C-alpha cells in the first residue's frame, strides 16, 4: 500500500475530528425516539468543508440535513436495504478505510517526526538552494496573428507598456504587462523557459504559446533570490516526511504479515 496525498488529506480530516470530538457529545435532535449527537453534526460539517473549503452553511441547515438523513436511514432499515450484498460490501470497505486511517493517525501521534529531523531536511533540500528570480512583462493574446502584429510594432520601436495596455487580455495589461519578480517555478514551463533564454531588455521574436494563449514577453531583469524560510515550508516538509514515515511503518507490517494474493479471483 503506497501512501498518497489523498490518504494524507483523509488522515488530516480524521485527526481534526478526533480533537474536536474529545469534548462531551450532547444530543442535538431527537427523531422518532432516536438521539442525534453533536459528533454526527461535526463529522458532517467536516465532510462538507473538505468538499468545499469555502462552505459557510449555517449550523441549523446542517442539523436539518442530519434529520433528513435519519429519516431516510429509518426507511432503509424498514426495507432491509442494509442487508443487501452491495450495502454490506460497501460498509466493509468504509470500515476498512476508516480504521486504516485511524491507525495511521495513531502511529503519527505516537511517533512524531523530531524538529531536528525537519530542520535537517530543510537544510539538505532548501536551505542552501540557489534561487533565481526573473522580472518580465508580457502581452497576452488570444490569436497568434495578433501576437505577430504586436511583435512587428515592437520591432518598429513601439513601447511595450503602451502596447500591453492596448492589446493584452491578461490582468497585468492595465499595468503595462508588468509581472514583477517571480521564480521560474511560479510560471508554466513554456513561459519560464522562454524568459530564461532571453537577455535583459529583450522581447520575444516569436510569440510563446501556453495554455492561456499567446505571449509576447519582455524580460527586464534577473537576480539571486532567497530560499523560503524553514517556517514557510515546514508544513510541506512535515507532510513529505510523514508520508515516508507511514510508508516505512506499513512496509514493516507487511514484512511481519502472512499475505497471499488470489489473483484468479481478482479477475473473475
C-alpha positions in Angstrom: 0.0 0.0 0.0 1.5 3.3 -1.1 0.5 6.3 1.0 -0.8 9.0 -1.3 -1.6 12.7 -0.8 -5.3 11.8 -0.8 -4.8 9.4 2.1 -2.8 12.0 4.0 -5.7 14.5 3.4 -8.0 11.9 4.9 -5.7 11.5 7.8 -5.7 15.2 8.4 -9.5 15.2 8.5 -9.6 12.2 10.9 -7.0 13.9 13.1 -9.1 17.1 13.3 -12.2 15.1 14.0 -10.5 13.3 16.9 -9.5 16.6 18.5 -13.0 18.1 18.1 -14.8 15.1 19.4 -12.8 14.8 22.6 -15.4 17.0 24.3 -18.8 15.9 25.6 -21.3 14.7 23.0 -24.7 16.2 23.6 -27.9 15.4 21.8 -28.8 18.0 19.1 -32.1 16.4 17.9 -34.5 13.6 18.6 -36.1 11.9 15.6 -38.7 9.2 16.2 -37.1 8.5 19.6 -33.5 8.3 18.1 -30.9 10.7 19.6 -28.8 12.5 17.1 -25.5 13.6 18.6 -23.3 16.6 18.1 -20.5 14.4 17.0 -22.6 13.4 13.9 -23.1 17.0 13.1 -19.4 17.8 13.5 -18.4 14.9 11.2 -20.9 16.1 8.6 -19.6 19.7 8.8 -16.1 18.5 8.4 -17.1 16.4 5.4 -18.8 19.5 3.8 -15.7 21.7 4.4 -13.4 19.1 2.9 -15.5 19.0 -0.2 -15.9 22.8 -0.3 -13.4 24.8 1.9 -15.4 28.0 1.2 -18.6 26.5 2.5 -20.4 28.6 5.2 -23.6 26.7 5.6 -25.5 27.7 8.9 -25.3 25.0 11.6 -29.2 24.9 11.6 -29.2 23.8 8.0 -26.6 21.2 8.7 -28.7 19.9 11.5 -31.7 19.8 9.3 -29.7 17.7 6.8 -28.8 15.3 9.5 -32.5 15.0 10.5 -33.4 14.2 6.8 -30.6 11.6 6.7 -32.0 9.9 9.8 -35.5 9.8 8.3 -34.1 8.2 5.1 -32.0 5.8 7.2 -35.1 4.6 9.0 -36.8 3.9 5.7 -33.8 2.0 4.6 -34.0 -0.2 7.7 -37.7 -0.8 7.1 -37.0 -2.1 3.7 -33.9 -4.1 5.0 -31.7 -2.3 2.5 -28.9 -2.7 5.0 -29.0 -6.5 4.4 -28.3 -6.3 0.7 -24.9 -7.7 -0.6 -24.0 -4.3 -2.1 -24.6 -2.4 1.1 -22.7 -4.9 3.2 -19.7 -4.8 0.8 -19.6 -1.0 0.9 -19.8 -0.9 4.7 -17.0 -3.4 4.9 -14.8 -1.1 2.7 -15.8 2.0 4.7 -14.9 0.2 7.9 -11.5 -0.9 6.3 -10.8 2.6 5.1 -11.7 4.4 8.3 -9.9 2.1 10.7 -6.7 2.1 8.5 -6.8 6.0 8.6 -7.3 5.9 12.4 -4.3 3.5 12.7 -2.1 5.9 10.7 -3.2 8.9 12.8 -2.4 6.9 15.9 1.0 6.0 14.6 1.9 9.6 13.7 0.6 10.8 17.1 2.8 8.3 18.9 5.8 8.6 16.6 6.1 12.3 15.7 9.0 13.4 13.5 11.5 15.3 15.6 12.0 19.0 14.9 15.7 18.4 14.4 14.9 15.9 11.6 12.7 18.5 9.9 15.4 21.1 10.1 17.9 18.6 8.6 15.6 18.0 5.7 15.2 21.8 5.2 19.0 22.3 5.3 19.7 19.5 2.8 17.0 20.4 0.3 16.2 24.1 0.6 18.5 26.0 3.0 21.5 26.2 0.6 19.4 26.1 -2.6 20.2 28.8 -5.1 17.1 30.7 -6.2 16.8 32.6 -9.4 14.3 35.3 -9.7 13.2 36.8 -13.0 11.4 40.1 -13.9 9.3 40.4 -17.0 6.3 41.9 -18.7 4.0 40.2 -21.1 1.2 40.8 -23.5 -1.3 38.0 -23.5 -3.3 37.5 -26.7 -5.9 35.0 -27.9 -4.6 34.7 -31.5 -1.1 34.2 -32.9 -1.8 36.6 -35.8 -2.4 39.4 -33.3 0.8 38.4 -31.5 2.8 38.7 -34.7 1.2 42.1 -35.3 2.3 43.3 -31.8 5.9 41.9 -32.3 6.1 43.8 -35.6 5.1 47.0 -33.8 7.8 46.4 -31.2 10.4 45.8 -33.9 9.5 49.2 -35.3 10.1 50.9 -32.0 6.7 50.6 -30.3 6.6 50.9 -26.5 6.0 47.6 -24.8 3.9 49.1 -21.9 1.7 51.0 -24.2 1.1 48.0 -26.5 0.3 45.9 -23.4 -2.4 48.3 -22.3 -3.8 48.4 -25.8 -3.7 44.7 -26.7 -3.2 42.4 -23.7 -6.2 40.4 -22.5 -4.4 39.4 -19.2 -4.9 41.1 -15.8 -1.5 42.7 -16.0 -2.4 44.6 -19.2 -3.5 47.8 -17.4 -0.1 47.9 -15.6 1.8 47.7 -18.9 2.1 43.9 -18.7 4.4 44.1 -15.7 4.5 40.7 -13.8 7.1 41.8 -11.2 9.7 39.4 -9.8 9.0 35.7 -9.9 10.7 32.3 -9.7 10.6 30.1 -12.8 8.6 27.5 -10.9 5.7 30.0 -10.5 5.1 30.2 -14.2 4.1 27.5 -16.7 7.2 25.8 -18.2 6.8 27.3 -21.7 6.8 30.8 -20.3 9.7 30.3 -17.8 11.9 28.6 -20.4 11.4 31.5 -22.8 12.3 34.1 -20.2 15.4 32.2 -19.1 16.6 32.0 -22.6 16.3 35.8 -23.1 18.6 38.7 -22.2 17.5 41.7 -20.2 15.5 44.3 -22.1 14.9 41.8 -24.9 11.5 40.9 -26.2 10.5 37.6 -27.8 10.9 37.4 -31.6 8.2 34.8 -31.8 5.1 34.5 -29.6 5.2 31.9 -26.9 2.1 29.6 -26.7 0.8 28.3 -23.4 -2.5 27.0 -22.1 -3.5 30.6 -21.5 -2.9 31.9 -25.1 -0.1 33.6 -26.9 2.5 35.6 -25.0 4.8 38.4 -26.2 7.3 38.7 -23.5 9.8 41.4 -22.4 12.5 40.3 -19.9 13.6 43.2 -17.7 15.8 41.6 -15.1 17.3 38.6 -13.2 18.7 38.3 -9.7 19.6 35.9 -7.0 16.6 35.3 -4.6 16.5 33.9 -1.1 15.0 30.5 -0.4 11.8 30.2 1.7 12.3 30.1 5.4 12.0 27.0 7.5 8.7 28.1 8.9 7.3 28.9 5.5 7.9 25.4 4.1 7.6 23.4 7.4 4.1 22.1 6.7 5.3 20.8 3.3 8.3 19.1 4.9 6.2 17.6 7.6 3.7 16.2 5.0 6.6 14.7 2.9 8.4 13.1 5.9 5.1 11.8 7.4 4.3 10.1 4.1 7.8 8.4 4.2 7.3 7.6 7.9 3.9 5.9 7.3 5.2 4.0 4.3 8.1 2.6 6.3 5.6 1.6 9.0 3.4 -0.2 6.5 6.4 -2.0 5.0 7.3 -3.2 8.4 3.7 -4.5 8.9 3.8 -6.3 5.6 7.1 -8.0 6.4 5.6 -9.5 9.6 2.2 -10.4 8.0 1.2 -13.5 6.1 -0.2 -12.3 2.7 -1.5 -14.3 -0.2 -3.0 -12.6 -3.2 -5.6 -14.6 -5.1 -5.1 -13.1 -8.5 -7.5 -15.5 -10.2 -10.4 -14.2 -8.0 -9.5 -10.6 -8.8 -10.2 -11.1 -12.5 -13.5 -13.0 -12.2 
